[in-house]
C-alpha cells in the first residue's frame, strides 16, 4: 500500500521524532551495498575510470567458487561492492518491489558538474533533476544518482 498525503502525515506524527529526541542509531554506517556485475572489467572501467571511484579490492566470492567480489571507494569510508556469477543466468537488471531502485552517491558540486560532462562525453544517457541530481544507469542497468547535496541533505532539506 502506498502512503497517501494523509497517511504520510499520520506516519510522520506517529514515528518521526525531532533530531534532538531521536535515539542514536545502532549502526556505524553503510559498510557496502552489493550489486551484480555481468562483466568485471567493464564494471571496473565504468566505476573507476569514468566515475572516479577507486577499485580497492578484488577477491573470490566466498559463497560461490569462481565468482568475484570487488569493491569501490565511494568516500566517507563507504564502499560499493559487486559480485559476478559466471555460469549462472541471473538475467537482466530489474526494478522490482523489494528490490533496488537506485543508489545515490554524494559528490562535491564542482566534481558533480565534471561528472555530468564525462557522462555526456562517454555517451551515457543521463537526466539532471533539480540542479543537484543526475540519474543514469550503469552498464548492467542499475540506476545511479550522483547528488551534489552534502551527506544528510536532500534538495536543501536536512534528512539526517
C-alpha positions in Angstrom: 0.0 0.0 0.0 1.4 3.4 -0.9 1.3 6.3 1.6 -1.2 9.0 0.6 -0.8 12.5 1.9 -3.0 11.8 5.0 -1.1 8.6 5.6 2.3 10.3 5.4 1.1 12.9 7.9 -0.1 10.2 10.2 3.1 8.2 9.9 5.2 11.3 10.5 3.2 12.2 13.6 3.4 8.7 14.9 7.1 7.8 14.1 9.2 10.9 13.2 11.0 12.4 16.2 12.8 15.8 16.2 16.6 15.4 15.7 17.4 16.0 19.4 14.8 13.4 20.6 15.9 10.5 18.3 17.8 7.6 19.8 21.3 7.1 18.5 21.4 4.6 15.6 22.7 1.1 16.4 24.6 1.1 13.1 28.0 2.6 12.4 27.4 3.3 8.7 27.0 1.6 5.4 29.8 -0.9 5.1 28.9 -1.7 1.5 26.0 -2.1 -0.9 26.4 -5.1 -3.2 25.2 -5.2 -6.8 25.7 -7.7 -9.5 28.1 -7.3 -12.5 27.9 -9.3 -15.7 31.5 -8.2 -16.7 34.0 -7.4 -14.0 36.4 -5.4 -16.2 33.6 -3.4 -17.8 32.3 -2.6 -14.3 35.8 -1.5 -13.2 36.2 0.7 -16.2 32.8 2.3 -15.6 33.1 2.9 -11.8 36.8 3.6 -11.6 37.8 5.1 -14.9 34.6 7.1 -15.7 33.1 7.9 -12.3 36.4 8.1 -10.4 35.6 5.6 -7.6 38.9 3.7 -7.0 38.8 -0.1 -7.0 40.0 -1.1 -3.5 39.9 -4.9 -3.7 39.1 -7.8 -6.0 38.8 -11.2 -4.3 37.0 -14.5 -4.8 33.4 -14.6 -3.6 33.4 -16.9 -0.5 29.9 -18.2 -1.3 30.3 -19.1 -5.0 33.6 -20.6 -6.3 34.9 -18.7 -9.4 32.8 -15.6 -8.6 34.5 -12.3 -7.9 33.7 -9.9 -5.1 35.1 -6.4 -5.7 34.8 -3.0 -4.0 35.0 0.6 -5.0 35.7 3.5 -2.6 32.7 6.0 -2.7 34.1 8.2 0.0 33.5 8.7 3.7 34.7 5.2 4.4 31.8 3.7 2.4 32.1 1.1 -0.3 30.1 0.0 -3.4 30.6 -3.7 -4.0 29.8 -6.1 -6.8 29.6 -9.8 -7.4 29.8 -11.6 -10.7 28.3 -15.0 -11.0 29.8 -16.8 -14.0 27.8 -19.7 -15.2 24.6 -18.5 -13.6 21.8 -17.0 -15.7 20.9 -14.1 -13.3 19.0 -12.3 -16.1 18.9 -8.6 -16.8 18.6 -5.9 -14.1 15.1 -5.3 -13.0 13.5 -2.9 -10.6 11.0 -4.9 -8.6 9.1 -4.4 -5.4 11.5 -5.0 -2.6 14.5 -4.6 -4.9 16.9 -1.8 -5.5 15.5 1.4 -7.0 18.8 3.4 -7.1 22.0 4.1 -5.3 22.5 7.8 -4.5 26.1 9.0 -4.0 27.0 12.4 -2.8 29.7 14.2 -4.7 31.3 17.7 -4.4 29.3 20.2 -6.6 32.3 21.0 -8.8 33.0 17.3 -9.3 29.3 16.8 -10.0 29.5 19.1 -13.0 32.6 17.4 -14.2 31.0 14.0 -14.0 28.0 15.2 -16.0 30.4 16.3 -18.7 32.2 12.9 -18.5 28.8 11.0 -18.8 28.0 13.1 -21.8 31.4 12.5 -23.5 31.1 8.8 -22.8 27.6 8.6 -24.4 25.9 7.6 -21.1 22.2 8.6 -21.1 21.5 10.7 -18.1 19.0 13.1 -16.8 19.6 16.1 -14.5 17.0 16.9 -11.8 16.6 19.9 -9.5 20.1 21.2 -10.5 21.8 18.9 -8.0 20.9 15.3 -9.1 21.9 13.4 -12.2 20.4 9.9 -12.8 21.8 7.3 -15.1 22.3 3.5 -15.4 25.5 1.5 -15.1 26.5 -1.0 -17.8 24.2 -3.6 -16.2 21.2 -1.3 -15.9 21.4 -0.4 -12.2 20.1 3.1 -11.6 22.5 5.5 -10.0 22.2 9.1 -8.8 25.0 11.5 -8.2 23.8 14.2 -5.9 25.7 17.5 -5.3 24.0 18.0 -1.9 26.1 17.2 1.2 25.5 13.9 3.0 22.5 14.3 5.3 20.8 16.8 3.0 18.4 16.5 0.0 17.5 19.4 -2.1 18.4 21.8 0.6 16.5 20.0 3.3 18.1 18.2 6.2 17.2 14.5 6.1 19.6 13.4 8.9 
